[in-house]
């Protein structure tokens, strides 16, 4: 494996870092406090080509590889994990899905706008009774002539409120489990489709998350993605890529925790010595750094496999499992190093702990990642 980044990848990383420090860092605490969506910053990310990074230029994207996307996603999330998830969902779960599965008419009509950042997209699989058990859907899409009629409730939809288009998974044939699930492109503003309130979350509070309600919502049959019954496979394959994005988001949060810990440990004195001179603190810093480097290697390995069009389902699950665990542990240790100050909102590091938690839950819980990994390992070894 080559451990060098190309000049282009390093430029993407530098551009993302400078943008994040200049445009995201200043207001991140206020947006978190007020649950205020980073409208202007997401627009700017679109103008920079960061909302459709892996989509070829002919379809409105920037034409970068998955590794460049990881580097950018980490930098954005280093400063603002809320902006990080909006970017990740649009890139991995919406644009990549349309790139892989939509027909040319759908790409022309939707992908160009989504990949260029003109529009924002959301991905809606989960339902109140179908979280990890993702094929247990109740939302239905009944074919009537040249359209489908959607009925049901979806939940935990990132960018549900701010998006222009949602990829919705619904049951077109009941009683046959995942084989009866289909995927649709659903535009905002059509009759019978409404969104719920912005959820008041523990972390990533500036991003919007909401329920979606479909009540006799008519969607053109032209908006069915691929074929009836392909929906679950589309969701699973897309989430394999999404997990690389969330692993990168977790790396950004974890790196923020490490960098803040080092800065504070060198600055803060107790017993007439800086915290960084205490073995207990050094051990925390060393372990954060080991785990972050290991998680980054796994994440970038998954991205390289994706770029080489090799199987990356196990690798992305491993990356997400380790990166999210590392982010949670690093953020918790960071708060511990800051002590009493760490527990105060004013110092900003408790936000890292709150933001890190979701990376162990969305796009497949850590328990689901272990299931995916164990199945793959047993298949390889039998
Ligand atoms: N690629 C392609 N196909 C796949 C696949 C993959 N990675 N994983 C499964 N499949 C296929 C299987 O081959 C199988 O197809 P066949 O019947 O034709 O052989 C079919 O899908 C069913 O697979 P399983 O039997 O493995 O399905 P399962 O019911 O046991 O569930 C699971 C597997 C891994 C637990 C899956 O349900 C899962 O990933 N759950 C988590 C869901 C999730 O990640 N939700 C995230 C919501 S989106 C979100 O969070 C977005 C956001 O806003 C941030």
Boltz pocket constraint, residues with backbone or C-beta under 6 A from the ligand:
constraints:
  - pocket:
      binder: B
      contacts: [[A, 89], [A, 123], [A, 125], [A, 126], [A, 131], [A, 132], [A, 133], [A, 134], [A, 135], [A, 156], [A, 157], [A, 158], [A, 178], [A, 232], [A, 233], [A, 236], [A, 237], [A, 239], [A, 240], [A, 313], [A, 361], [A, 362], [A, 363], [A, 364], [A, 365], [A, 368], [A, 371], [A, 372]]
      max_distance: 6.0
